[in-house]
Amino acid sequence: MAVRFLQKASVWLKKHKITVVAVSCMGLLGTNLSYHVFPEQTFKLLHECWSQGQPAELSESLCGVFQDVLRDVGVESTDSYRAFAASGFHPVSAGIPWLPSGCLVGIPPNFDSTAQDKKGIVNHVVVINGRQVDWESSEGRALKEALTFSPEAQKFAIAREVVYLRSGSPLASAAVAPACLAGTFMCGSALKLLLGLSRGPAVLRGLCNLVTAMGGLLCFCVSSDAVTHHLDCRADRRAARLSQDYARGGLEFYDKILSRNRIFRGLMGKEGMKIYAPSGNLFPRHWFRIKYTPYTYRRSLIVNILRELQA
């Protein structure tokens, strides 16, 4: 029974393989874009900051900073970009500007803190390894300092998210998987045609399909990481080139992220050593992939841009 079903499925797939691949590519693209197309219903629910059982409100000062950034970046339709209070320690974003749902930029509570007033940090509970961080301890004071950003650093961090969305980066990132799937299918078909395996033994065809699939997976891993690296660096570069203040803010932003990660590495013990490198970068989760653009590299990029602007 099972053998007969597999034979029928194989015949059906051969007959409709182009349709199956096309539908699969569209499904992958739709899945990858889902939280950019519906950011209010997906992305915001995941990242929204809550306070006393209610969604936290963004302060007037941060709303003003957000509008200043939109003006500096040159956004004409400011209604397409909306800010909300997000959990975490640095801004996050999602959306496509020209869609009706627009874009959302999440700004974390620590951006409400200044060198004189740390309310945006100390009013929130941070638990690491099951223990609440004591803000008056040496590690707590160091973490407070690493989480406190100047207005310039805040503007840079928000600007890079706006630039990232404005330049169509979500679409480019989402297109990698379907492009690799379509490319794998075409390469597999061409390879079998060149080797004369289209009507050859099933074992050889299966081996060819396996090799092609492994090549496609490798291509996806390399392409995905390369596109992520390019899009991150492009957003950093464009945000830093807005002015010297933005470039200086970018340098401070990445300096403090590296400092924060080094503190987390110490507070988290063995688990922290697995996640964070001594430099403050994130360790790759897989030995053959680098999903995150190293913060040290991004910092070096900002340093070079600042030197150019000062020259």
C-alpha positions as CSV (number, residue, x, y, z in Angstrom):
1,M,0.0,0.0,0.0
2,A,2.7,2.4,1.0
3,V,4.9,1.5,-2.0
4,R,1.9,2.1,-4.4
5,F,1.3,5.5,-2.8
6,L,4.9,6.5,-3.1
7,Q,4.9,5.5,-6.8
8,K,1.8,7.5,-7.5
9,A,3.2,10.5,-5.6
10,S,6.5,10.2,-7.6
11,V,4.6,10.2,-10.9
12,W,2.4,13.1,-9.8
13,L,5.5,15.1,-8.7
14,K,7.3,14.5,-12.0
15,K,4.2,15.7,-13.9
16,H,3.7,18.8,-11.8
17,K,7.2,19.5,-10.6
18,I,7.4,23.1,-12.0
19,T,4.1,24.0,-10.3
20,V,5.3,22.4,-7.0
21,V,8.5,24.4,-7.1
22,A,6.8,27.6,-8.0
23,V,4.2,27.2,-5.2
24,S,7.0,26.3,-2.8
25,C,9.0,29.4,-3.7
26,M,5.9,31.6,-3.2
27,G,5.2,29.9,0.1
28,L,8.8,30.6,1.3
29,L,8.7,34.2,0.2
30,G,5.3,34.7,1.9
31,T,6.5,33.1,5.1
32,N,9.6,35.2,5.2
33,L,7.7,38.4,4.6
34,S,4.7,37.6,6.9
35,Y,5.9,39.8,9.8
36,H,6.9,42.6,7.4
37,V,3.5,42.5,5.7
38,F,1.5,42.3,8.9
39,P,3.9,43.9,11.5
40,E,1.1,45.0,13.9
41,Q,-0.3,41.4,14.2
42,T,3.0,39.6,14.3
43,F,6.2,41.5,15.0
44,K,4.8,44.0,17.5
45,L,3.1,41.3,19.6
46,L,6.5,39.5,19.8
47,H,8.6,42.5,20.7
48,E,6.3,44.9,22.6
49,C,7.3,46.0,26.1
50,W,4.7,45.6,28.8
51,S,4.5,47.4,32.1
52,Q,2.0,46.5,34.9
53,G,0.0,44.3,32.6
54,Q,-0.4,46.9,29.9
55,P,1.6,47.7,26.8
56,A,4.2,50.3,27.7
57,E,3.9,53.8,26.2
58,L,6.8,55.5,24.4
59,S,7.8,58.7,26.1
60,E,7.3,62.1,24.5
61,S,11.1,62.6,24.3
62,L,11.7,59.4,22.4
63,C,8.8,60.2,20.1
64,G,10.5,63.5,19.4
65,V,13.8,61.8,18.7
66,F,12.1,59.4,16.3
67,Q,10.6,62.2,14.4
68,D,14.0,64.0,14.3
69,V,15.6,60.9,12.8
70,L,12.9,60.5,10.1
71,R,13.5,64.1,9.2
72,D,17.3,63.6,9.1
73,V,17.0,60.5,7.0
74,G,14.8,62.3,4.5
75,V,11.6,60.3,5.0
76,E,8.8,62.1,3.1
77,S,5.8,60.0,4.2
78,T,6.3,59.9,8.0
79,D,2.9,58.3,8.5
80,S,4.5,55.1,7.1
81,Y,6.8,54.8,10.0
82,R,5.6,54.3,13.6
83,A,7.5,53.8,16.8
84,F,6.5,51.7,19.8
85,A,8.1,50.7,23.1
86,A,10.0,47.4,22.6
87,S,11.5,44.9,25.0
88,G,15.3,44.2,24.7
89,F,18.2,46.6,24.8
90,H,18.5,48.0,21.2
91,P,16.0,49.0,18.5
92,V,14.2,46.4,16.3
93,S,12.1,47.0,13.1
94,A,9.9,45.4,10.6
95,G,7.7,46.4,7.7
96,I,7.6,47.6,4.1
97,P,7.1,51.4,3.7
98,W,4.9,51.3,0.6
99,L,2.5,48.8,2.0
100,P,-0.7,50.0,3.8
101,S,0.6,48.5,7.1
102,G,3.8,50.6,6.9
103,C,6.8,50.1,9.2
104,L,7.2,49.7,12.9
105,V,10.4,50.6,14.8
106,G,10.7,49.3,18.4
107,I,12.6,51.5,20.8
108,P,13.8,49.9,24.0
109,P,13.1,51.4,27.5
110,N,16.8,52.0,28.2
111,F,16.8,54.7,25.6
112,D,14.7,56.7,28.1
113,S,17.8,56.9,30.4
114,T,20.4,59.6,30.5
115,A,23.7,59.9,32.3
116,Q,21.9,61.8,35.1
117,D,18.7,59.7,35.2
118,K,18.8,55.9,34.8
119,K,15.0,55.4,35.3
120,G,14.6,53.6,31.9
121,I,17.1,50.9,33.2
122,V,16.7,50.6,37.0
123,N,12.9,50.6,36.8
124,H,13.0,47.3,34.9
125,V,13.9,43.9,36.3
126,V,16.7,42.1,34.4
127,V,17.1,38.4,35.4
128,I,20.2,36.5,34.3
129,N,20.7,32.8,35.2
130,G,17.6,33.0,37.5
131,R,19.1,35.9,39.5
132,Q,18.0,39.5,39.4
133,V,20.7,42.0,38.5
134,D,21.7,44.2,41.4
135,W,22.1,47.6,39.9
136,E,24.2,48.8,42.8
137,S,26.8,46.0,42.4
138,S,30.0,46.6,40.4
139,E,28.6,44.5,37.5
140,G,25.2,46.3,37.7
141,R,26.8,49.7,37.6
142,A,28.9,48.7,34.6
143,L,25.8,47.3,32.9
144,K,23.9,50.5,33.5
145,E,26.7,52.5,31.9
146,A,26.7,50.1,28.9
147,L,22.9,50.4,28.5
148,T,22.9,54.3,28.6
149,F,23.3,55.9,25.2
150,S,23.8,59.5,24.3
151,P,21.3,61.3,22.1
152,E,23.6,60.8,19.1
153,A,24.0,57.1,19.7
154,Q,20.2,56.8,20.1
155,K,19.6,58.6,16.8
156,F,22.1,56.4,15.0
157,A,20.6,53.2,16.3
158,I,17.1,54.3,15.2
159,A,18.3,55.7,11.9
160,R,20.0,52.4,10.9
161,E,16.6,50.6,11.4
162,V,14.8,53.2,9.3
163,V,17.4,53.1,6.6
164,Y,17.3,49.3,6.6
165,L,13.5,49.3,6.0
166,R,13.6,52.2,3.6
167,S,16.1,50.5,1.3
168,G,14.0,47.4,0.8
169,S,16.3,45.1,2.8
170,P,13.4,43.0,4.1
171,L,12.5,42.0,0.5
172,A,16.1,41.2,-0.4
173,S,16.5,39.1,2.7
174,A,13.2,37.2,2.2
175,A,14.1,36.5,-1.5
176,V,17.2,34.5,-0.7
177,A,15.5,31.2,0.2
178,P,13.1,31.0,-2.8
179,A,15.9,32.1,-5.1
180,C,18.1,29.3,-3.9
181,L,15.3,26.8,-4.1
182,A,14.5,27.7,-7.7
183,G,18.2,27.7,-8.6
184,T,18.7,24.3,-7.0
185,F,15.8,22.9,-9.1
186,M,17.1,24.4,-12.3
187,C,20.7,23.2,-11.6
188,G,19.5,19.7,-10.8
189,S,17.4,19.5,-14.0
190,A,20.3,20.8,-16.1
191,L,22.8,18.4,-14.4
192,K,20.6,15.3,-15.1
193,L,20.2,16.5,-18.7
194,L,23.9,16.9,-19.2
195,L,24.7,13.5,-17.6
196,G,21.9,11.8,-19.5
197,L,20.2,10.7,-16.3
198,S,16.7,12.0,-17.2
199,R,15.7,8.5,-18.2
200,G,18.5,6.7,-16.4
201,P,18.5,4.4,-13.4
202,A,16.4,5.6,-10.4
203,V,19.4,5.1,-8.1
204,L,21.6,7.4,-10.1
205,R,18.9,10.0,-10.4
206,G,18.4,9.9,-6.7
207,L,22.1,10.3,-6.1
208,C,22.1,13.3,-8.4
209,N,19.2,14.8,-6.6
210,L,20.9,14.3,-3.3
211,V,24.1,16.0,-4.4
212,T,22.1,18.9,-5.9
213,A,20.1,19.3,-2.8
214,M,23.2,19.4,-0.6
215,G,24.7,22.0,-3.0
216,G,21.6,24.0,-2.8
217,L,21.6,24.0,1.0
218,L,25.2,25.1,1.0
219,C,24.4,27.8,-1.4
220,F,21.5,29.0,0.8
221,C,23.7,29.1,3.9
222,V,26.5,31.1,2.2
223,S,24.1,33.4,0.3
224,S,21.9,34.1,3.4
225,D,24.9,35.0,5.5
226,A,26.4,37.2,2.7
227,V,23.2,39.1,2.2
228,T,22.7,39.6,5.9
229,H,26.3,41.0,6.1
230,H,25.8,43.3,3.1
231,L,22.4,44.6,4.3
232,D,23.7,45.3,7.9
233,C,26.8,47.1,6.6
234,R,24.8,49.1,4.1
235,A,22.4,50.3,6.8
236,D,25.3,51.2,9.1
237,R,27.1,53.0,6.3
238,R,24.1,55.1,5.2
239,A,23.2,56.0,8.8
240,A,26.7,57.0,9.7
241,R,27.1,59.2,6.6
242,L,24.1,61.4,7.6
243,S,26.5,63.6,9.6
244,Q,29.5,63.5,11.9
245,D,27.2,63.4,14.9
246,Y,25.5,60.2,13.6
247,A,28.9,58.6,12.9
248,R,30.1,59.4,16.4
249,G,26.8,58.1,17.7
250,G,27.4,54.9,15.8
251,L,30.8,54.4,17.2
252,E,29.5,54.9,20.8
253,F,26.5,52.5,20.0
254,Y,28.8,49.6,19.0
255,D,31.3,50.3,21.7
256,K,28.6,50.0,24.3
257,I,27.0,46.9,22.7
258,L,30.5,45.2,22.9
259,S,30.8,46.3,26.5
260,R,27.4,45.0,27.4
261,N,28.0,41.7,25.8
262,R,31.3,41.3,27.7
263,I,29.4,42.0,30.9
264,F,26.8,39.5,30.0
265,R,29.5,37.0,29.3
266,G,30.8,37.4,32.9
267,L,27.3,37.4,34.5
268,M,26.1,34.3,32.6
269,G,29.1,32.1,33.5
270,K,29.6,29.0,31.3
271,E,26.5,29.8,29.2
272,G,27.8,33.3,28.5
273,M,31.1,31.9,27.3
274,K,29.3,29.8,24.8
275,I,27.3,32.8,23.5
276,Y,29.7,35.7,23.7
277,A,33.3,36.0,22.6
278,P,35.8,37.8,24.8
279,S,35.6,40.7,22.3
280,G,31.9,41.0,22.8
281,N,30.9,39.5,19.5
282,L,28.4,36.7,19.3
283,F,29.8,33.2,18.7
284,P,28.4,31.5,15.6
285,R,25.8,28.8,16.5
286,H,27.0,26.7,13.6
287,W,30.7,26.1,12.6
288,F,30.0,26.7,8.9
289,R,27.8,29.8,9.3
290,I,28.1,33.4,10.5
291,K,24.5,34.6,10.8
292,Y,25.4,37.8,12.5
293,T,27.7,40.5,11.2
294,P,30.4,40.9,13.9
295,Y,30.0,44.0,16.0
296,T,33.8,44.6,15.9
297,Y,33.6,44.7,12.1
298,R,30.7,47.1,12.1
299,R,32.5,49.3,14.6
300,S,35.6,49.4,12.3
301,L,33.3,50.4,9.4
302,I,32.0,53.4,11.5
303,V,35.5,54.4,12.5
304,N,36.6,54.6,8.8
305,I,33.5,56.6,7.9
306,L,34.1,59.0,10.8
307,R,37.7,59.5,9.6
308,E,36.4,60.3,6.1
309,L,33.9,62.8,7.4
310,Q,36.5,64.5,9.5
311,A,39.1,64.7,6.7
